[in-house]
Amino acid sequence: NYREISSCSNCGDFQARRMNTRYKNKNNNIFVHTLNGSGLAVGRTLIAILENFQTKEGNVIIPEVLRKYFNNQSTLI
């Protein structure tokens, strides 16, 4: 299965019109274009870890690259 864990969107001037956010050039005030992005959605990332590292017993093996954030534990019980 595939789940999105981050996203990036180009919203054009849609949000800027709602916020009335503009920039000024020589002749006009023009609506800016906006971008939205989430680097890592925490809930989605946690779900991905659980789906990929949960054992049959219900424990979760902590991926090696994350162990330094868990006091070097290798498993969550």
Summary of the structure (lengths in Angstrom):
residues: 77
radius of gyration: 21.1
end to end distance: 24.9
largest distance: 67.7
contacts: 143
relative contact order: 0.17
helix: 32%
strand: 29%
